[in-house]
């Protein structure tokens, strides 16, 4: 059981534990103790555009320096860029200061190993032990001549842009394509539009003026309203939405209709199969049943992981498969990136469209999403009583599953942060999905 690390690093509201300068400094020091002992001499630090990033960056820099680890600073860049750059510079570990799609008042800290992969559970456990030591006994400091030094890398963005472009076939280009790009006032506000422009597309750039507090605000992958409107108004071929740290991708076709992570995962899987990929696809418990059915029609194996890209990655490692993702837009293609990379995923989708000579609207017709209803039911936690074990609830679930047969799906999940049961039902039509979800929700109380 991790004490400070969650499924995606450390995250919280700025100014409240653990997102304080003191904690960030101690985390840098603790990580320096563990990584330094493993031979890490320099760590690369990147961030998104939150105002709090400056504070946390400086604090972590102090902690690493006190532990004798050098620091390379790259400024605002996407999370996947840090994972990539940590493998190409002399730095042999990476840190990202970002809370991804959260509002500006939150922030987080993620750590990457030299491979570009997130730290192992064992490494995180050791860092937490050093953190406890820092809080109990205080931080130590190496002698002055061994203090870590800091340097700023000026060409990091250019390197990452070239890396993203390298995943688009060299004999193809995007000439004649008009695309609207929503950078969520986040980490990709410069590099995102640049990638598509340099591949030949006409780019209309939205939400690319970060001010420290407007990241993810009514924009980006979590709010497509302005992107949809711009695609229609500008008569664009499609729209691309990134989130605050550019590890989530959502798209919009020329009609303004959303194309979510499940549909994009289907397009990636279909193209990979055409290129000779024989492995399967990993989704999550929340992946639309339509994705599973569409893959089955093409003989592509499918497995569901727990919600969270960390668990998708675990399943990919276990199976040896290379492609996975979530409906929220976390997409993994391990032949192209070691972590979820929204820009690279979009480049791969655009390459597929260009190769096939079709638009996004036509491409997504190969998969039909089933209507989905989600109802959150608040419950009173009683000692020794699990609401999911109540006989009336189990009966309601059994009845609904029998009614839906193979044309629908039921999922009940407890929230990890509050006393809620999430009731999700997928069915052939929206009315049936709502009626069945309501039946189970009523049984829950």
C-alpha positions as a Markdown table, in Angstrom:
| # | Residue | x | y | z |
|---|---|---|---|---|
| 1 | Unk | 0.0 | 0.0 | 0.0 |
| 2 | Unk | 1.6 | 3.3 | -1.1 |
| 3 | Unk | 1.5 | 6.2 | 1.3 |
| 4 | Unk | 2.1 | 9.2 | -0.9 |
| 5 | Unk | 2.0 | 7.9 | -4.5 |
| 6 | Unk | -1.3 | 7.3 | -6.2 |
| 7 | Unk | -1.9 | 5.5 | -9.5 |
| 8 | Unk | -0.3 | 8.4 | -11.4 |
| 9 | Unk | 2.3 | 9.9 | -9.1 |
| 10 | Unk | 1.5 | 12.4 | -6.3 |
| 11 | Unk | -1.4 | 14.8 | -6.8 |
| 12 | Unk | -3.4 | 17.3 | -4.8 |
| 13 | Unk | -4.6 | 20.8 | -4.3 |
| 14 | Unk | -1.8 | 23.4 | -4.4 |
| 15 | Unk | -1.0 | 24.7 | -0.9 |
| 16 | Unk | -2.4 | 21.7 | 0.8 |
| 17 | Unk | -0.4 | 18.6 | 1.6 |
| 18 | Unk | 1.2 | 17.1 | -0.4 |
| 19 | Unk | 1.3 | 19.9 | -3.0 |
| 20 | Unk | 3.5 | 22.2 | -0.9 |
| 21 | Unk | 7.0 | 23.5 | -1.5 |
| 22 | Unk | 8.2 | 21.6 | 1.6 |
| 23 | Unk | 6.9 | 18.3 | 0.4 |
| 24 | Unk | 8.2 | 18.8 | -3.2 |
| 25 | Unk | 11.7 | 19.6 | -1.9 |
| 26 | Unk | 11.6 | 16.5 | 0.3 |
| 27 | Unk | 10.3 | 14.4 | -2.6 |
| 28 | Unk | 13.2 | 15.6 | -4.8 |
| 29 | Unk | 15.6 | 14.7 | -2.0 |
| 30 | Unk | 14.1 | 11.3 | -1.4 |
| 31 | Unk | 14.0 | 10.5 | -5.1 |
| 32 | Unk | 17.6 | 11.6 | -5.3 |
| 33 | Unk | 18.6 | 9.2 | -2.6 |
| 34 | Unk | 17.0 | 6.2 | -4.4 |
| 35 | Unk | 17.8 | 7.1 | -8.0 |
| 36 | Unk | 21.3 | 8.3 | -7.1 |
| 37 | Unk | 22.0 | 5.0 | -5.5 |
| 38 | Unk | 20.9 | 3.4 | -8.8 |
| 39 | Unk | 23.4 | 5.4 | -10.8 |
| 40 | Unk | 21.3 | 8.4 | -11.8 |
| 41 | Unk | 23.5 | 11.4 | -12.0 |
| 42 | Unk | 21.0 | 13.8 | -13.6 |
| 43 | Unk | 17.2 | 14.1 | -13.7 |
| 44 | Unk | 15.3 | 16.1 | -16.3 |
| 45 | Unk | 12.3 | 18.2 | -15.0 |
| 46 | Unk | 9.4 | 19.4 | -17.2 |
| 47 | Unk | 6.1 | 20.9 | -16.3 |
| 48 | Unk | 2.8 | 22.1 | -17.7 |
| 49 | Unk | 1.6 | 25.8 | -17.7 |
| 50 | Unk | 0.2 | 26.1 | -14.2 |
| 51 | Unk | 1.5 | 29.0 | -12.2 |
| 52 | Unk | 2.3 | 26.6 | -9.3 |
| 53 | Unk | 4.7 | 24.8 | -11.5 |
| 54 | Unk | 7.4 | 27.4 | -10.9 |
| 55 | Unk | 7.1 | 27.0 | -7.1 |
| 56 | Unk | 7.2 | 23.2 | -7.2 |
| 57 | Unk | 9.9 | 23.0 | -9.8 |
| 58 | Unk | 12.2 | 25.2 | -7.7 |
| 59 | Unk | 11.5 | 23.2 | -4.6 |
| 60 | Unk | 12.3 | 19.9 | -6.3 |
| 61 | Unk | 15.4 | 21.3 | -7.8 |
| 62 | Unk | 16.6 | 22.1 | -4.3 |
| 63 | Unk | 15.8 | 18.6 | -3.1 |
| 64 | Unk | 17.7 | 16.9 | -5.9 |
| 65 | Unk | 20.6 | 19.2 | -5.5 |
| 66 | Unk | 20.9 | 18.5 | -1.8 |
| 67 | Unk | 21.0 | 14.8 | -2.7 |
| 68 | Unk | 23.8 | 15.4 | -5.1 |
| 69 | Unk | 21.8 | 14.8 | -8.3 |
| 70 | Unk | 22.1 | 17.2 | -11.2 |
| 71 | Unk | 19.0 | 18.8 | -12.8 |
| 72 | Unk | 18.2 | 19.6 | -16.4 |
| 73 | Unk | 15.2 | 22.0 | -16.9 |
| 74 | Unk | 13.1 | 22.0 | -20.1 |
| 75 | Unk | 10.2 | 24.2 | -19.1 |
| 76 | Unk | 6.6 | 23.5 | -20.3 |
| 77 | Unk | 6.4 | 20.4 | -22.3 |
| 78 | Unk | 4.0 | 17.4 | -22.5 |
| 79 | Unk | 4.3 | 14.6 | -20.1 |
| 80 | Unk | 5.2 | 12.1 | -22.9 |
| 81 | Unk | 7.9 | 14.5 | -24.1 |
| 82 | Unk | 9.7 | 14.2 | -20.7 |
| 83 | Unk | 9.4 | 10.4 | -20.9 |
| 84 | Unk | 11.1 | 10.5 | -24.3 |
| 85 | Unk | 13.7 | 13.2 | -23.6 |
| 86 | Unk | 14.8 | 11.4 | -20.4 |
| 87 | Unk | 16.0 | 8.6 | -22.8 |
| 88 | Unk | 17.8 | 10.9 | -25.2 |
| 89 | Unk | 19.7 | 13.4 | -23.0 |
| 90 | Unk | 22.4 | 12.7 | -20.5 |
| 91 | Unk | 19.6 | 12.8 | -17.9 |
| 92 | Unk | 18.6 | 9.3 | -17.0 |
| 93 | Unk | 15.4 | 9.9 | -15.1 |
| 94 | Unk | 12.5 | 12.4 | -15.6 |
| 95 | Unk | 10.1 | 14.4 | -13.5 |
| 96 | Unk | 6.8 | 15.9 | -14.7 |
| 97 | Unk | 5.1 | 18.6 | -12.7 |
| 98 | Unk | 1.5 | 18.4 | -13.9 |
| 99 | Unk | -2.1 | 17.5 | -12.8 |
| 100 | Unk | -3.0 | 16.5 | -16.3 |
| 101 | Unk | -6.7 | 17.3 | -17.0 |
| 102 | Unk | -7.4 | 18.8 | -13.5 |
| 103 | Unk | -8.1 | 22.5 | -12.9 |
| 104 | Unk | -5.3 | 24.9 | -12.4 |
| 105 | Unk | -5.5 | 24.9 | -8.6 |
| 106 | Unk | -4.4 | 21.2 | -8.5 |
| 107 | Unk | -0.9 | 20.0 | -9.4 |
| 108 | Unk | 1.0 | 16.7 | -9.4 |
| 109 | Unk | 4.4 | 15.2 | -9.7 |
| 110 | Unk | 5.2 | 12.1 | -11.8 |
| 111 | Unk | 8.6 | 10.4 | -12.0 |
| 112 | Unk | 10.0 | 8.4 | -15.0 |
| 113 | Unk | 12.8 | 5.9 | -15.1 |
| 114 | Unk | 15.5 | 6.2 | -17.8 |
| 115 | Unk | 13.5 | 3.8 | -20.0 |
| 116 | Unk | 10.7 | 6.4 | -20.2 |
| 117 | Unk | 8.4 | 4.1 | -18.1 |
| 118 | Unk | 7.0 | 5.1 | -14.8 |
| 119 | Unk | 8.9 | 4.0 | -11.7 |
| 120 | Unk | 8.3 | 0.5 | -10.3 |
| 121 | Unk | 6.3 | -0.1 | -7.2 |
| 122 | Unk | 9.5 | -1.0 | -5.4 |
| 123 | Unk | 11.2 | 2.2 | -6.4 |
| 124 | Unk | 8.2 | 4.2 | -5.2 |
| 125 | Unk | 8.1 | 2.3 | -1.9 |
| 126 | Unk | 11.8 | 3.1 | -1.3 |
| 127 | Unk | 11.2 | 6.8 | -2.1 |
| 128 | Unk | 8.4 | 6.8 | 0.4 |
| 129 | Unk | 10.7 | 5.3 | 3.1 |
| 130 | Unk | 13.2 | 8.1 | 2.5 |
| 131 | Unk | 10.3 | 10.7 | 2.6 |
| 132 | Unk | 9.3 | 9.4 | 6.0 |
| 133 | Unk | 12.9 | 9.8 | 7.1 |
| 134 | Unk | 13.0 | 13.4 | 5.8 |
| 135 | Unk | 9.8 | 14.3 | 7.8 |
| 136 | Unk | 11.0 | 12.5 | 10.9 |
| 137 | Unk | 14.7 | 13.4 | 11.0 |
| 138 | Unk | 15.1 | 16.1 | 8.5 |
| 139 | Unk | 17.0 | 16.2 | 5.2 |
| 140 | Unk | 20.7 | 15.7 | 5.0 |
| 141 | Unk | 22.8 | 17.5 | 2.4 |
| 142 | Unk | 25.9 | 16.3 | 0.5 |
| 143 | Unk | 29.1 | 18.4 | 0.9 |
| 144 | Unk | 29.2 | 21.6 | -1.1 |
| 145 | Unk | 31.5 | 20.2 | -3.8 |
| 146 | Unk | 29.0 | 17.3 | -4.4 |
| 147 | Unk | 25.8 | 19.4 | -4.7 |
| 148 | Unk | 23.8 | 18.9 | -7.8 |
| 149 | Unk | 24.1 | 21.5 | -10.5 |
| 150 | Unk | 21.2 | 22.8 | -12.7 |
| 151 | Unk | 21.2 | 23.5 | -16.4 |
| 152 | Unk | 18.5 | 24.7 | -18.8 |
| 153 | Unk | 18.0 | 22.9 | -22.1 |
| 154 | Unk | 16.9 | 25.2 | -24.9 |
| 155 | Unk | 16.3 | 22.9 | -27.8 |
| 156 | Unk | 14.1 | 20.3 | -26.0 |
| 157 | Unk | 10.9 | 21.4 | -27.7 |
| 158 | Unk | 12.5 | 21.2 | -31.2 |
| 159 | Unk | 13.7 | 17.7 | -30.5 |
| 160 | Unk | 10.3 | 16.5 | -29.4 |
| 161 | Unk | 8.6 | 18.0 | -32.4 |
| 162 | Unk | 11.0 | 16.1 | -34.7 |
| 163 | Unk | 10.3 | 12.9 | -32.7 |
| 164 | Unk | 6.6 | 13.3 | -33.1 |
| 165 | Unk | 7.0 | 13.9 | -36.9 |
| 166 | Unk | 9.1 | 10.8 | -37.2 |
| 167 | Unk | 6.0 | 8.7 | -36.5 |
| 168 | Unk | 4.3 | 10.0 | -39.7 |
| 169 | Unk | 5.4 | 8.1 | -42.9 |
| 170 | Unk | 8.2 | 10.0 | -44.6 |
| 171 | Unk | 6.6 | 9.6 | -48.1 |
| 172 | Unk | 3.3 | 11.2 | -46.9 |
| 173 | Unk | 2.3 | 14.7 | -45.8 |
| 174 | Unk | -0.8 | 16.5 | -44.6 |
| 175 | Unk | -1.0 | 19.0 | -47.5 |
| 176 | Unk | -4.5 | 20.2 | -48.1 |
| 177 | Unk | -5.8 | 19.1 | -44.6 |
| 178 | Unk | -7.4 | 21.8 | -42.5 |
| 179 | Unk | -7.3 | 20.9 | -38.8 |
| 180 | Unk | -8.3 | 22.8 | -35.6 |
| 181 | Unk | -6.0 | 22.1 | -32.7 |
| 182 | Unk | -7.1 | 22.8 | -29.1 |
| 183 | Unk | -4.1 | 22.7 | -26.8 |
| 184 | Unk | -6.1 | 23.3 | -23.6 |
| 185 | Unk | -3.8 | 26.2 | -22.7 |
| 186 | Unk | -1.5 | 23.5 | -21.5 |
| 187 | Unk | 1.9 | 22.0 | -22.0 |
| 188 | Unk | 1.5 | 21.4 | -25.8 |
| 189 | Unk | 0.5 | 25.0 | -26.6 |
| 190 | Unk | 3.6 | 25.4 | -28.8 |
| 191 | Unk | 4.7 | 22.0 | -29.8 |
| 192 | Unk | 1.2 | 20.6 | -30.7 |
| 193 | Unk | 0.3 | 23.0 | -33.5 |
| 194 | Unk | 3.9 | 23.0 | -34.7 |
| 195 | Unk | 3.9 | 19.3 | -35.4 |
| 196 | Unk | 0.8 | 19.4 | -37.6 |
| 197 | Unk | 2.0 | 22.5 | -39.4 |
| 198 | Unk | 5.4 | 21.0 | -40.2 |
| 199 | Unk | 3.7 | 17.9 | -41.6 |
| 200 | Unk | 1.9 | 20.2 | -44.1 |
| 201 | Unk | -1.6 | 20.8 | -42.5 |
| 202 | Unk | -3.3 | 24.1 | -42.3 |
| 203 | Unk | -3.7 | 24.6 | -38.6 |
| 204 | Unk | -6.2 | 26.7 | -36.7 |
| 205 | Unk | -4.9 | 26.9 | -33.2 |
| 206 | Unk | -7.3 | 27.3 | -30.2 |
| 207 | Unk | -6.6 | 27.8 | -26.5 |
| 208 | Unk | -2.8 | 28.4 | -27.0 |
| 209 | Unk | -2.5 | 31.4 | -24.7 |
| 210 | Unk | -1.7 | 30.0 | -21.2 |
| 211 | Unk | -1.8 | 32.5 | -18.3 |
| 212 | Unk | -1.1 | 30.1 | -15.4 |
| 213 | Unk | -4.8 | 29.6 | -14.5 |
| 214 | Unk | -6.7 | 28.9 | -17.7 |
| 215 | Unk | -5.3 | 25.4 | -18.3 |
| 216 | Unk | -8.2 | 22.9 | -19.1 |
| 217 | Unk | -10.7 | 25.7 | -18.4 |
| 218 | Unk | -13.7 | 25.1 | -20.8 |
| 219 | Unk | -11.3 | 23.7 | -23.4 |
| 220 | Unk | -9.2 | 20.7 | -24.3 |
| 221 | Unk | -9.9 | 17.0 | -24.2 |
| 222 | Unk | -12.4 | 17.3 | -21.3 |
| 223 | Unk | -14.5 | 20.0 | -22.9 |
| 224 | Unk | -15.0 | 19.8 | -26.7 |
| 225 | Unk | -17.7 | 22.5 | -27.2 |
| 226 | Unk | -15.4 | 25.2 | -28.5 |
| 227 | Unk | -13.5 | 22.7 | -30.7 |
| 228 | Unk | -16.7 | 21.5 | -32.3 |
| 229 | Unk | -17.9 | 25.0 | -33.0 |
| 230 | Unk | -14.6 | 26.0 | -34.6 |
| 231 | Unk | -14.5 | 22.9 | -36.8 |
| 232 | Unk | -17.9 | 23.6 | -38.2 |
| 233 | Unk | -17.4 | 27.4 | -38.5 |
| 234 | Unk | -14.0 | 27.0 | -40.2 |
| 235 | Unk | -15.2 | 24.1 | -42.3 |
| 236 | Unk | -12.2 | 22.1 | -41.1 |
| 237 | Unk | -11.6 | 18.5 | -41.9 |
| 238 | Unk | -11.3 | 17.5 | -38.3 |
| 239 | Unk | -10.4 | 18.8 | -34.8 |
| 240 | Unk | -7.8 | 17.6 | -32.3 |
| 241 | Unk | -8.1 | 18.1 | -28.6 |
| 242 | Unk | -5.3 | 17.6 | -26.1 |
| 243 | Unk | -5.5 | 17.9 | -22.4 |
| 244 | Unk | -3.3 | 19.9 | -20.1 |
| 245 | Unk | -0.2 | 17.7 | -20.3 |
| 246 | Unk | -1.0 | 16.2 | -23.7 |
| 247 | Unk | -1.3 | 12.6 | -22.7 |
| 248 | Unk | -5.0 | 12.5 | -23.6 |
| 249 | Unk | -6.5 | 12.7 | -27.1 |
| 250 | Unk | -10.0 | 13.4 | -28.3 |
| 251 | Unk | -11.0 | 14.2 | -31.8 |
| 252 | Unk | -13.9 | 15.8 | -33.7 |
| 253 | Unk | -14.9 | 14.9 | -37.3 |
| 254 | Unk | -16.0 | 17.4 | -39.9 |
| 255 | Unk | -19.6 | 17.3 | -38.7 |
| 256 | Unk | -18.6 | 18.3 | -35.2 |
| 257 | Unk | -19.2 | 14.9 | -33.8 |
| 258 | Unk | -16.9 | 13.6 | -31.0 |
| 259 | Unk | -14.6 | 10.7 | -31.7 |
| 260 | Unk | -13.5 | 9.4 | -28.3 |
| 261 | Unk | -10.7 | 7.2 | -27.0 |
| 262 | Unk | -12.6 | 4.0 | -27.7 |
| 263 | Unk | -13.2 | 4.9 | -31.3 |
| 264 | Unk | -9.6 | 6.1 | -31.8 |
| 265 | Unk | -8.3 | 2.9 | -30.2 |
| 266 | Unk | -10.4 | 0.9 | -32.8 |
| 267 | Unk | -8.9 | 2.9 | -35.6 |
| 268 | Unk | -5.4 | 2.3 | -34.3 |
| 269 | Unk | -6.1 | -1.4 | -33.9 |
| 270 | Unk | -7.5 | -1.8 | -37.4 |
| 271 | Unk | -4.6 | 0.0 | -38.9 |
| 272 | Unk | -2.1 | -2.1 | -36.9 |
| 273 | Unk | -3.8 | -5.3 | -38.0 |
| 274 | Unk | -3.5 | -4.2 | -41.7 |
| 275 | Unk | 0.2 | -3.6 | -41.1 |
| 276 | Unk | 0.6 | -7.2 | -39.8 |
| 277 | Unk | 0.1 | -6.8 | -36.0 |
| 278 | Unk | -1.2 | -10.1 | -34.6 |
| 279 | Unk | -1.6 | -9.2 | -30.9 |
| 280 | Unk | -4.6 | -8.0 | -29.0 |
| 281 | Unk | -6.0 | -4.8 | -27.5 |
| 282 | Unk | -6.3 | -3.8 | -23.9 |
| 283 | Unk | -9.1 | -1.6 | -22.8 |
| 284 | Unk | -10.7 | -1.0 | -19.4 |
| 285 | Unk | -13.8 | -1.9 | -17.5 |
| 286 | Unk | -15.3 | 1.3 | -18.9 |
| 287 | Unk | -14.5 | 0.6 | -22.5 |
| 288 | Unk | -17.6 | 0.6 | -24.7 |
| 289 | Unk | -19.0 | -2.8 | -25.6 |
| 290 | Unk | -19.1 | -1.6 | -29.1 |
| 291 | Unk | -15.3 | -1.6 | -29.2 |
| 292 | Unk | -15.1 | -5.2 | -28.0 |
| 293 | Unk | -17.7 | -6.3 | -30.6 |
| 294 | Unk | -16.0 | -4.4 | -33.5 |
| 295 | Unk | -12.6 | -6.0 | -32.6 |
| 296 | Unk | -14.2 | -9.4 | -32.3 |
| 297 | Unk | -15.6 | -9.1 | -35.9 |
| 298 | Unk | -12.0 | -8.7 | -37.1 |
| 299 | Unk | -10.6 | -11.5 | -35.0 |
| 300 | Unk | -8.7 | -9.1 | -32.7 |
| 301 | Unk | -8.4 | -10.3 | -29.1 |
| 302 | Unk | -9.5 | -7.9 | -26.3 |
| 303 | Unk | -9.0 | -7.7 | -22.6 |
| 304 | Unk | -10.2 | -5.3 | -20.0 |
| 305 | Unk | -8.0 | -3.8 | -17.3 |
| 306 | Unk | -9.0 | -1.7 | -14.2 |
| 307 | Unk | -9.6 | 1.9 | -15.0 |
| 308 | Unk | -6.4 | 3.8 | -15.3 |
| 309 | Unk | -3.6 | 3.8 | -17.9 |
| 310 | Unk | -1.3 | 2.3 | -15.3 |
| 311 | Unk | -3.4 | -0.9 | -15.3 |
| 312 | Unk | -3.7 | -0.9 | -19.1 |
| 313 | Unk | 0.1 | -0.9 | -19.2 |
| 314 | Unk | 0.3 | -3.7 | -16.7 |
| 315 | Unk | -2.0 | -5.8 | -19.0 |
| 316 | Unk | 0.1 | -5.0 | -22.0 |
| 317 | Unk | 3.3 | -6.1 | -20.2 |
| 318 | Unk | 1.5 | -9.3 | -19.1 |
| 319 | Unk | 0.2 | -10.2 | -22.5 |
| 320 | Unk | 3.1 | -8.9 | -24.6 |
| 321 | Unk | 0.5 | -6.9 | -26.7 |
| 322 | Unk | 1.4 | -3.4 | -27.9 |
| 323 | Unk | -1.8 | -1.4 | -28.1 |
| 324 | Unk | -4.3 | -0.3 | -25.4 |
| 325 | Unk | -6.2 | 2.7 | -24.0 |
| 326 | Unk | -9.2 | 4.3 | -22.4 |
| 327 | Unk | -12.3 | 6.0 | -23.6 |
| 328 | Unk | -11.0 | 9.2 | -21.9 |
| 329 | Unk | -8.3 | 9.4 | -24.5 |
| 330 | Unk | -5.3 | 7.8 | -22.9 |
| 331 | Unk | -3.9 | 5.8 | -25.8 |
| 332 | Unk | -0.8 | 3.5 | -25.7 |
| 333 | Unk | 1.0 | 2.3 | -28.8 |
| 334 | Unk | 4.2 | 0.8 | -27.4 |
| 335 | Unk | 5.8 | 0.5 | -30.8 |
| 336 | Unk | 5.8 | 4.3 | -31.0 |
| 337 | Unk | 6.0 | 5.6 | -27.4 |
| 338 | Unk | 6.7 | 4.3 | -24.0 |
| 339 | Unk | 3.7 | 6.1 | -22.4 |
| 340 | Unk | 0.4 | 7.7 | -23.5 |
| 341 | Unk | 1.2 | 10.4 | -26.1 |
| 342 | Unk | -1.7 | 12.3 | -27.5 |
| 343 | Unk | 0.3 | 14.0 | -30.3 |
| 344 | Unk | 1.9 | 10.8 | -31.6 |
| 345 | Unk | -1.5 | 8.9 | -31.3 |
| 346 | Unk | -3.1 | 11.7 | -33.4 |
| 347 | Unk | -0.3 | 11.5 | -36.0 |
| 348 | Unk | -0.8 | 7.8 | -36.3 |
| 349 | Unk | -4.6 | 8.3 | -36.9 |
| 350 | Unk | -3.9 | 11.1 | -39.5 |
| 351 | Unk | -1.4 | 8.8 | -41.3 |
| 352 | Unk | -4.0 | 6.1 | -41.4 |
| 353 | Unk | -6.7 | 8.5 | -42.8 |
| 354 | Unk | -4.3 | 9.8 | -45.4 |
| 355 | Unk | -3.2 | 6.3 | -46.5 |
| 356 | Unk | -6.8 | 5.1 | -46.9 |
| 357 | Unk | -7.9 | 8.3 | -48.5 |
| 358 | Unk | -10.9 | 8.7 | -46.2 |
| 359 | Unk | -12.1 | 11.2 | -43.6 |
| 360 | Unk | -12.5 | 10.7 | -39.9 |
| 361 | Unk | -16.3 | 10.5 | -40.2 |
| 362 | Unk | -16.1 | 7.6 | -42.6 |
| 363 | Unk | -13.2 | 5.8 | -40.8 |
| 364 | Unk | -15.1 | 5.6 | -37.5 |
| 365 | Unk | -18.2 | 3.9 | -39.1 |
| 366 | Unk | -16.5 | 0.5 | -38.6 |
| 367 | Unk | -17.4 | 0.7 | -34.9 |
| 368 | Unk | -20.8 | 1.4 | -33.5 |
| 369 | Unk | -20.8 | 2.6 | -29.9 |
| 370 | Unk | -23.6 | 1.2 | -27.7 |
| 371 | Unk | -25.6 | 3.7 | -25.7 |
| 372 | Unk | -24.3 | 3.9 | -22.2 |
| 373 | Unk | -26.0 | 5.2 | -19.0 |
| 374 | Unk | -24.0 | 6.0 | -15.8 |
| 375 | Unk | -25.8 | 6.7 | -12.5 |
| 376 | Unk | -23.9 | 7.5 | -9.3 |
| 377 | Unk | -25.7 | 6.2 | -6.2 |
| 378 | Unk | -24.6 | 7.5 | -2.8 |
| 379 | Unk | -24.7 | 5.0 | 0.0 |
| 380 | Unk | -24.4 | 5.0 | 3.8 |
| 381 | Unk | -21.3 | 3.0 | 4.7 |
| 382 | Unk | -22.3 | 0.5 | 7.4 |
| 383 | Unk | -19.7 | -1.6 | 9.2 |
| 384 | Unk | -19.7 | -5.1 | 7.8 |
| 385 | Unk | -22.3 | -4.4 | 5.0 |
| 386 | Unk | -21.2 | -4.2 | 1.4 |
| 387 | Unk | -24.0 | -2.6 | -0.7 |
| 388 | Unk | -23.0 | -4.8 | -3.6 |
| 389 | Unk | -23.7 | -7.9 | -1.5 |
| 390 | Unk | -27.3 | -7.0 | -0.7 |
| 391 | Unk | -29.6 | -9.6 | -2.1 |
| 392 | Unk | -31.9 | -7.1 | -3.7 |
| 393 | Unk | -29.0 | -5.6 | -5.6 |
| 394 | Unk | -27.7 | -8.9 | -6.8 |
| 395 | Unk | -31.1 | -9.9 | -7.9 |
| 396 | Unk | -31.5 | -6.7 | -9.9 |
| 397 | Unk | -28.2 | -7.2 | -11.6 |
| 398 | Unk | -29.0 | -10.8 | -12.5 |
| 399 | Unk | -32.3 | -9.8 | -14.0 |
| 400 | Unk | -30.8 | -7.0 | -16.0 |
| 401 | Unk | -28.0 | -9.1 | -17.3 |
| 402 | Unk | -30.5 | -11.9 | -18.3 |
| 403 | Unk | -32.6 | -9.3 | -20.1 |
| 404 | Unk | -29.6 | -7.8 | -22.0 |
| 405 | Unk | -28.0 | -11.1 | -22.9 |
| 406 | Unk | -25.0 | -10.6 | -25.2 |
| 407 | Unk | -26.2 | -7.3 | -26.5 |
| 408 | Unk | -25.4 | -5.3 | -23.4 |
| 409 | Unk | -23.3 | -5.0 | -20.3 |
| 410 | Unk | -23.5 | -4.1 | -16.6 |
| 411 | Unk | -20.7 | -2.7 | -14.5 |
| 412 | Unk | -20.9 | -1.7 | -10.8 |
| 413 | Unk | -17.9 | 0.2 | -9.4 |
| 414 | Unk | -17.2 | 1.7 | -6.0 |
| 415 | Unk | -15.7 | 5.2 | -6.1 |
| 416 | Unk | -12.2 | 5.3 | -4.6 |
| 417 | Unk | -12.7 | 8.8 | -3.1 |
| 418 | Unk | -16.3 | 9.0 | -1.8 |
| 419 | Unk | -19.2 | 6.7 | -0.8 |
| 420 | Unk | -20.6 | 6.3 | -4.3 |
| 421 | Unk | -21.5 | 3.2 | -6.4 |
| 422 | Unk | -21.2 | 3.9 | -10.1 |
| 423 | Unk | -23.8 | 2.0 | -12.0 |
| 424 | Unk | -23.1 | 1.6 | -15.7 |
| 425 | Unk | -25.3 | -0.1 | -18.2 |
| 426 | Unk | -24.8 | -0.5 | -22.0 |
| 427 | Unk | -27.6 | -1.7 | -24.2 |
| 428 | Unk | -28.8 | -1.7 | -27.8 |
| 429 | Unk | -30.8 | 1.5 | -27.3 |
| 430 | Unk | -30.5 | 4.5 | -24.9 |
| 431 | Unk | -34.0 | 4.0 | -23.3 |
| 432 | Unk | -33.2 | 0.4 | -22.4 |
| 433 | Unk | -29.8 | 1.3 | -21.0 |
| 434 | Unk | -31.4 | 4.0 | -18.8 |
| 435 | Unk | -34.3 | 1.8 | -17.7 |
| 436 | Unk | -31.9 | -1.0 | -16.7 |
| 437 | Unk | -29.5 | 1.3 | -14.9 |
| 438 | Unk | -32.4 | 2.9 | -13.0 |
| 439 | Unk | -33.6 | -0.6 | -11.9 |
| 440 | Unk | -30.2 | -1.4 | -10.4 |
| 441 | Unk | -29.8 | 2.1 | -8.9 |
| 442 | Unk | -33.2 | 1.8 | -7.2 |
| 443 | Unk | -32.2 | -1.5 | -5.7 |
| 444 | Unk | -29.1 | 0.1 | -4.2 |
| 445 | Unk | -31.3 | 2.6 | -2.4 |
